Amino acid sequence: MYGLQAQPNMYPPPTANFQGLASPPMGFASIPGYDGVGGGGFLPPPPIPANPFPQPEPHNVDCCVPPLTEEAARSALKEYVSGHCCYGSDPVNDGKITEMKAFNTYRYRLETFTESRSTEWSQEPYTGQSVDAHIQMAPTPWNIPAQPPEMFKDTTKDIKVPNTSSLKDCDTCHANGTIKCTICEGSGKRHLGVSSSDGDNSVAESTCLDCSGKGTQECKTCKGKGKLVVYINLKVKWTNNKSDYTMEQSSGLKSDTISTVSGKKLLEDTKLLVYPVMGFPDAQLNHESERLVREHQAQYSQTARILQQRQTIEYIPISKVTYTWKERPLSYIVYGNEHKVYTNDYPATCCCTIL
């Protein structure tokens, strides 16, 4: 049994410079609360509550994981071989397992789910939508309601800021809704070179298909409307920031390889801000938990609001299987709940060409 220990008033959020919108389009008054800020910059979040930490609770840990059986080890290798068209099955069927050695390890994972907000001037064709600038005070960016569809999942959402929409003429078409055809240069005709049977070349004139002979095309900026709605767009971005620490083990597997599998979950702790793990049997894991918690809370509170943190400890099963085939000593590694296999000396391989 081990617990999560409280540390009062841990990691106050650092201050950040206010950045956001560029100046409004020419001829438009600035929106109160949105002027004097840089285009597209992130807006500093509200401060973290002074003491958001609940009381720590002890957790029971059951580290009893059944060892890999010989049958499971052989089955894992069989599935691995079946996924390689050039691998023969004789070593799986005829090989004799001589040793199975466990290299089980722990993986600590910290996830910090954040929300960041940025603003910019945007525009869209006017199709009769509401124009409401300066009718009422526009809400400030962090006072606009927005909820993530799912926690700990990356998502973005665009929100039109209320009371910021104004009308303007389209600059591209000068409010006409059409522009000169770029193919026929406004003539409505196309000139094509034609070769006759006797080798003479001539020029034929035909109607421009791109503008149907009109000489003009619909303005793509305003979609033929001639007017645009200009407004402030709030982009809300939810990001799951994740860091892993895998304990050292001598199986030969790299951490990147182990990160692709799951293990038996020993601990899952979710709070607004989590406490670093303390009292776990492995001192290095306690140290890495404290380091990562400090790094996450310092780093991500600068330009984003921390919505929730989650820390987990998993027990990752890793077994090295030694076997003989045709009197040749060989080995492979079975790892994770998925019983994935890693080997660099599988003996029954061939080169084949798929037609």
C-alpha positions in Angstrom: 0.0 0.0 0.0 1.2 3.5 -0.8 -0.3 6.9 -0.9 -0.3 10.2 -2.7 0.9 13.0 -0.5 -0.2 16.6 -0.4 2.1 19.5 -1.0 0.3 22.8 -0.2 0.0 25.5 -2.8 2.1 23.6 -5.3 3.2 25.2 -8.6 1.4 28.6 -8.9 0.7 29.5 -12.5 3.4 31.8 -14.0 2.2 35.0 -15.6 1.9 35.3 -19.3 1.8 38.3 -21.7 -1.7 39.0 -23.1 -1.7 38.2 -26.8 -4.6 37.8 -29.2 -6.3 39.6 -32.1 -4.8 41.7 -34.8 -6.3 45.2 -35.5 -9.8 45.2 -36.9 -10.3 45.6 -40.7 -9.9 49.2 -42.0 -12.9 51.3 -41.2 -14.1 49.1 -38.4 -14.1 50.2 -34.7 -12.3 48.0 -32.3 -14.3 45.7 -30.0 -13.9 46.6 -26.3 -11.9 43.9 -24.6 -10.3 42.8 -27.9 -8.2 45.7 -28.9 -4.5 46.1 -28.6 -3.6 42.5 -28.9 -1.6 40.5 -31.4 -3.2 38.4 -34.2 -4.0 34.8 -33.4 -2.1 34.8 -30.1 -3.0 32.6 -27.2 -4.9 34.2 -24.4 -3.7 33.7 -20.8 -6.1 31.5 -18.8 -7.8 32.4 -15.6 -5.6 31.7 -12.6 -5.6 28.3 -10.9 -7.5 28.3 -7.6 -5.2 28.9 -4.6 -5.6 25.5 -3.1 -7.3 23.0 -5.6 -5.8 19.9 -3.9 -8.1 17.4 -2.2 -6.9 15.3 0.7 -4.7 12.4 -0.4 -6.1 8.9 -0.4 -4.1 5.7 0.0 -4.3 3.1 -2.8 -4.1 -0.6 -2.6 -1.7 -2.1 -5.1 -1.9 -5.7 -6.3 1.3 -6.6 -8.2 0.4 -10.2 -8.7 0.5 -10.9 -12.4 0.3 -14.6 -13.6 3.6 -15.6 -15.3 3.5 -16.3 -19.0 2.7 -19.9 -19.8 4.5 -22.0 -22.4 1.3 -22.3 -24.3 0.8 -18.6 -24.4 4.4 -18.0 -25.4 4.1 -20.4 -28.3 0.7 -19.0 -29.3 2.2 -15.4 -29.4 5.0 -16.6 -31.7 2.6 -18.4 -33.9 0.5 -15.2 -34.3 3.6 -13.2 -35.0 4.8 -15.6 -37.7 1.3 -15.6 -39.4 1.6 -11.9 -39.9 4.8 -12.4 -42.1 4.3 -13.9 -45.4 7.9 -15.0 -45.7 8.1 -16.7 -42.3 7.8 -20.5 -42.0 6.0 -22.2 -39.2 8.4 -25.1 -38.5 10.2 -23.3 -35.6 6.9 -22.6 -33.9 5.7 -26.2 -34.3 8.9 -28.0 -33.7 11.0 -25.7 -31.5 11.5 -26.7 -27.9 11.2 -24.0 -25.2 14.1 -24.3 -22.8 13.7 -21.2 -20.6 11.3 -18.3 -19.9 12.6 -15.4 -18.0 10.5 -12.4 -16.8 11.7 -8.8 -17.2 8.5 -7.2 -16.0 8.6 -3.4 -15.5 6.5 -0.5 -14.4 5.3 2.4 -16.6 4.2 5.7 -15.1 2.1 8.0 -17.3 1.0 11.6 -16.6 -1.7 13.2 -18.8 -2.5 16.9 -18.5 -5.7 17.9 -20.4 -5.6 21.6 -21.3 -7.8 24.1 -23.0 -6.2 27.0 -24.9 -8.0 29.9 -26.6 -6.9 32.2 -29.4 -8.7 34.9 -31.4 -8.5 36.3 -34.9 -10.6 38.4 -37.3 -12.5 36.2 -39.8 -14.9 36.7 -42.6 -17.6 34.8 -44.5 -20.1 35.5 -47.3 -23.1 37.4 -46.1 -26.2 35.2 -46.4 -28.5 37.1 -44.0 -26.9 36.1 -40.8 -27.1 38.3 -37.7 -25.0 41.4 -37.6 -24.6 42.4 -34.0 -21.5 44.4 -33.4 -21.7 47.0 -30.6 -25.3 46.2 -29.8 -24.2 44.8 -26.5 -20.8 44.3 -24.9 -19.0 41.3 -26.4 -18.1 38.7 -23.8 -14.4 38.3 -23.0 -12.7 35.2 -24.5 -12.6 33.1 -21.4 -16.3 34.0 -20.5 -17.6 32.3 -23.6 -19.0 28.8 -22.7 -17.3 25.9 -24.3 -17.1 22.3 -23.2 -14.8 19.5 -24.6 -16.7 16.7 -26.3 -14.5 14.2 -24.4 -11.9 14.5 -21.7 -8.3 13.6 -22.5 -9.0 13.7 -26.3 -7.5 16.3 -28.7 -10.3 18.5 -30.2 -10.7 22.0 -31.7 -13.8 24.2 -32.0 -14.4 27.5 -33.6 -16.9 29.9 -32.0 -18.1 33.2 -33.4 -17.8 35.7 -30.7 -21.2 37.3 -30.0 -21.7 41.0 -30.7 -18.6 41.3 -33.0 -20.2 40.8 -36.4 -20.3 43.7 -39.0 -21.0 44.0 -42.7 -18.5 45.1 -45.3 -18.2 45.2 -49.1 -16.2 42.4 -50.7 -12.8 43.9 -51.7 -12.1 41.1 -54.2 -15.1 41.9 -56.5 -15.8 45.5 -55.3 -19.2 44.3 -54.1 -20.2 43.2 -57.5 -20.3 39.5 -56.7 -18.5 38.7 -59.9 -14.9 39.0 -61.2 -13.4 38.9 -64.6 -13.0 35.3 -65.9 -9.3 34.4 -65.5 -9.4 32.0 -68.4 -10.8 34.2 -71.2 -9.7 37.5 -69.6 -13.3 38.7 -69.8 -13.8 38.2 -73.5 -16.1 35.2 -73.1 -14.3 33.5 -76.0 -11.4 31.1 -76.2 -9.0 30.9 -79.2 -7.8 27.5 -80.1 -5.1 26.5 -82.7 -6.5 24.0 -85.3 -4.5 22.0 -87.8 -6.1 21.0 -91.1 -5.4 17.8 -93.1 -3.1 19.6 -95.5 -1.0 20.9 -92.7 -2.2 24.5 -92.5 -2.7 26.0 -89.1 -5.6 28.3 -88.2 -7.2 29.8 -85.1 -10.7 28.9 -84.1 -12.9 30.8 -81.7 -15.2 29.1 -79.2 -17.3 30.1 -76.2 -15.4 30.0 -72.9 -16.7 27.0 -71.0 -15.5 28.3 -67.6 -17.7 31.4 -67.7 -20.3 30.2 -70.3 -19.4 33.1 -72.5 -20.3 35.7 -69.9 -16.7 36.9 -69.4 -17.2 36.9 -65.6 -17.1 34.3 -62.8 -18.6 34.2 -59.4 -16.4 35.8 -56.8 -15.0 33.0 -54.6 -14.4 35.3 -51.6 -18.1 36.3 -51.2 -19.7 33.4 -53.2 -21.4 36.0 -55.4 -23.0 37.9 -52.5 -21.0 41.1 -52.8 -20.8 41.5 -49.1 -19.0 39.8 -46.2 -19.6 39.4 -42.5 -16.5 40.3 -40.5 -16.4 38.9 -37.0 -14.0 37.8 -34.2 -13.4 34.0 -34.2 -12.5 32.3 -31.0 -10.6 29.0 -31.5 -10.8 26.7 -28.6 -8.2 23.9 -28.6 -8.3 21.0 -26.2 -5.0 19.0 -25.9 -4.0 15.9 -24.0 -0.4 16.4 -23.1 1.2 13.0 -22.2 4.5 12.0 -20.7 5.7 8.4 -19.9 8.4 7.0 -17.7 9.2 3.3 -18.1 11.5 1.8 -15.6 14.8 0.4 -16.8 14.8 -3.3 -17.6 17.4 -5.6 -19.2 15.2 -7.4 -21.7 16.6 -5.3 -24.6 13.3 -3.7 -25.5 13.3 0.1 -26.0 10.9 2.4 -24.2 9.4 3.4 -27.6 8.5 -0.3 -28.3 7.0 -0.8 -24.8 4.9 2.3 -25.3 2.8 0.5 -27.9 1.3 -2.0 -25.5 -0.8 -1.9 -22.4 -0.3 -3.5 -19.0 -2.1 -4.2 -15.8 -3.2 -0.9 -14.3 -2.1 -0.6 -10.7 -3.1 3.0 -10.1 -5.4 5.6 -11.8 -5.6 9.0 -10.1 -7.6 11.8 -11.8 -7.9 15.3 -10.3 -7.8 18.9 -11.3 -4.1 18.8 -10.3 -2.7 15.5 -9.1 -0.1 15.0 -6.3 3.1 13.3 -7.3 3.2 9.6 -6.4 5.0 9.0 -3.1 5.7 5.7 -1.2 5.8 3.5 -4.3 8.3 0.6 -3.8 10.5 1.9 -6.6 12.1 5.2 -5.6 13.0 6.2 -9.1 9.3 6.1 -10.2 8.5 8.4 -7.2 11.2 10.8 -8.4 10.0 10.8 -12.0 6.4 11.3 -10.9 7.4 14.4 -9.0 9.5 15.7 -11.8 6.8 15.3 -14.5 4.0 16.7 -12.3 6.1 19.8 -11.7 7.0 20.2 -15.4 3.5 19.8 -16.6 1.9 22.2 -14.1 4.6 24.8 -14.8 4.6 24.4 -18.5 1.0 24.0 -19.5 -0.5 26.7 -17.2 1.4 29.5 -19.0 -0.8 29.6 -22.2 -3.6 27.1 -21.3 -6.0 26.2 -18.6 -5.5 22.9 -17.0 -8.9 21.1 -16.9 -7.8 17.8 -15.4 -4.8 15.6 -14.8 -4.6 11.9 -14.8 -1.7 9.7 -13.6 -1.5 6.0 -14.0 1.0 3.2 -13.1 0.9 0.0 -15.2 2.7 -3.3 -14.7 4.0 -4.3 -18.1 4.6 -8.0 -18.5 7.8 -8.8 -20.5 9.2 -12.4 -20.9 12.2 -13.5 -22.8 11.6 -17.0 -24.3 14.6 -19.2 -25.2 14.1 -22.2 -27.5 16.0 -24.5 -29.7 15.3 -25.5 -33.3 17.5 -27.9 -35.2 19.9 -27.7 -32.3 20.2 -24.0 -32.7 19.6 -21.7 -29.6 17.1 -18.9 -30.4 15.0 -16.4 -28.5 12.2 -14.0 -28.7 10.4 -11.5 -26.3 6.7 -11.5 -25.5 5.5 -8.2 -24.1 2.4 -6.4 -23.0 -1.2 -7.6 -22.4 -1.4 -8.0 -26.2 1.4 -10.6 -26.2 3.3 -8.8 -28.9 6.5 -10.5 -30.0 9.9 -9.0 -30.8 12.7 -11.1 -32.3 15.7 -10.4 -34.6 16.8 -14.0 -35.2 13.7 -15.9 -36.5 15.3 -18.7 -38.5 12.7 -19.7 -41.1 12.6 -16.8 -43.5 12.7 -16.6 -47.2 12.5 -14.0 -50.0 9.3 -14.0 -52.0 7.8 -11.7 -54.7 4.2 -10.8 -54.6 2.8 -10.4 -58.2 
